[in-house]
Amino acid sequence: MGKIKTHKASAKRFSLTGTGKVKLNHTNRRHKLGLKTAKRKRQLRGGGIMSEAMAANVRNMIQK
């Protein structure tokens, strides 16, 4: 049986913390920023932690 390959698109978008949680960058901060409120843009600035329901799928895709 062959090796399991890393899903490169996911590896570029997600990373793991030391405890195994999945880190991500928020979406919707590239264009049409004039329509979004300052509060919304400020909250999108930092990264986030993915929910555990989806994190298991991403961990399988980005395993080393």
Stockholm file with secondary structure:
# STOCKHOLM 1.0

chainA/1-64         MGKIKTHKASAKRFSLTGTGKVKLNHTNRRHKLGLKTAKRKRQLRGGGIMSEAMAANVRNMIQK
#=GR chainA/1-64 SS CCCCCCCHHHHHHEEECTTSCEEEECSSCSSCGGGSCHHHHHHHHSEEECCHHHHHHHHHHSCC
#=GC SS_cons        CCCCCCCHHHHHHEEECTTSCEEEECSSCSSCGGGSCHHHHHHHHSEEECCHHHHHHHHHHSCC
//
